[in-house]
Amino acid sequence: MLENEISYKIRGCIFRVYNSLGPGLLESVYEAALIYELKKLDLDVQAQSAIPVTYNEVKLDLGFRADLIVEKKVLIEIKSVENIAEVHHKQVLTYLRLTGLKLGLLVNFNSEDIAQSIYRKVNGL
């Protein structure tokens, strides 16, 4: 399955979670619900995946973690914040570069319109 096909399924799951739970909850709640919805579609989901960082050929053991990686192809960064900041967009792009993944979704569940709160980020796609 290609990244765009996976992304389409992920968006459907995001809408189902948002329509059921609404805005204002903790990120961990949305993450758990989204994992449940994705697994219902038989998608492979890795939660809190470690992101390796190499600096000058030295692997640094740091605590960077991607919220979700779906089918080993699409990274999802979940937020539940008043406003998405520029640093959140940069974070997803950096995670994509570090993991070698091509597609990431940044989603802010603390929104009145979830359709306007899903941001697609690409790394050479």
C-alpha positions in Angstrom: 0.0 0.0 0.0 1.3 3.4 -0.9 1.7 6.4 1.5 -1.3 8.2 0.0 -3.6 5.2 0.4 -2.5 4.8 4.0 -3.0 8.5 4.6 -6.5 8.4 3.3 -7.4 5.6 5.8 -5.7 7.5 8.6 -7.7 10.6 7.9 -10.9 8.6 8.1 -9.8 7.2 11.5 -8.9 10.7 12.7 -12.4 11.9 11.8 -14.1 9.0 13.6 -12.0 9.7 16.7 -12.7 13.4 16.6 -16.4 13.0 16.0 -16.7 10.6 18.9 -14.5 12.3 21.5 -14.5 16.0 20.4 -11.8 18.5 21.3 -10.1 19.2 24.6 -8.8 15.8 25.8 -5.2 14.8 26.4 -3.0 13.7 23.5 -2.7 10.2 25.1 -6.5 9.7 24.8 -6.5 10.5 21.1 -3.5 8.3 20.5 -5.1 5.3 22.2 -8.4 5.8 20.3 -6.6 6.4 17.0 -4.5 3.2 17.5 -7.8 1.3 18.1 -9.4 2.7 14.9 -6.3 2.0 12.8 -6.0 -1.6 14.1 -9.6 -2.2 13.2 -8.6 -1.6 9.6 -5.8 -4.2 10.0 -3.1 -1.5 9.7 0.3 -2.1 11.4 0.7 0.6 14.0 3.8 1.3 16.1 3.2 3.6 19.0 5.9 5.8 20.6 8.6 4.6 18.2 12.1 5.7 19.1 13.7 8.0 16.6 17.5 7.5 16.3 19.7 10.6 16.1 23.2 10.3 14.7 25.6 13.2 15.2 29.1 13.1 13.7 28.7 9.3 13.2 27.8 8.9 16.9 24.4 7.5 17.7 22.9 9.6 20.5 20.6 7.8 22.9 17.9 10.4 23.3 14.2 10.3 24.0 12.8 11.4 20.7 9.6 9.4 19.9 7.2 9.4 17.0 3.6 9.2 18.3 2.6 6.7 15.7 4.1 5.1 12.6 1.5 3.3 10.3 2.5 0.5 8.0 6.2 1.6 8.5 5.4 4.4 6.0 3.4 7.2 7.5 4.3 9.1 10.7 1.6 10.7 12.8 2.3 13.4 15.3 -0.7 14.0 17.6 -1.3 17.3 19.4 -4.0 18.7 21.6 -3.0 22.3 21.9 -4.6 25.7 21.6 -2.6 26.6 18.5 -0.2 24.7 16.3 3.1 26.5 16.3 5.7 26.6 13.5 8.0 24.4 15.7 5.4 21.6 15.5 5.6 21.6 11.7 9.4 21.6 11.9 9.3 18.7 14.4 7.4 16.5 11.9 9.7 17.4 9.1 12.8 16.6 11.3 11.2 13.3 12.3 10.6 12.4 8.7 14.2 13.2 7.8 15.6 11.2 10.7 13.5 8.2 10.1 13.7 8.3 6.3 10.0 8.2 6.0 8.3 10.2 3.2 4.9 11.2 4.7 3.9 12.6 8.0 0.6 13.9 9.4 0.5 16.5 12.1 -3.0 16.6 13.7 -4.3 18.9 16.4 -7.4 17.4 18.0 -8.0 20.5 20.1 -9.8 22.2 17.2 -13.3 23.3 16.3 -12.7 22.0 12.7 -10.6 18.8 12.5 -10.5 19.0 8.7 -8.5 22.2 9.0 -6.2 20.8 11.7 -4.6 17.9 9.8 -1.4 19.0 8.2 0.4 16.9 5.6 4.2 17.0 5.6 6.4 15.4 3.0 10.0 14.3 2.7 10.8 13.6 -0.9 7.4 12.1 -1.8 
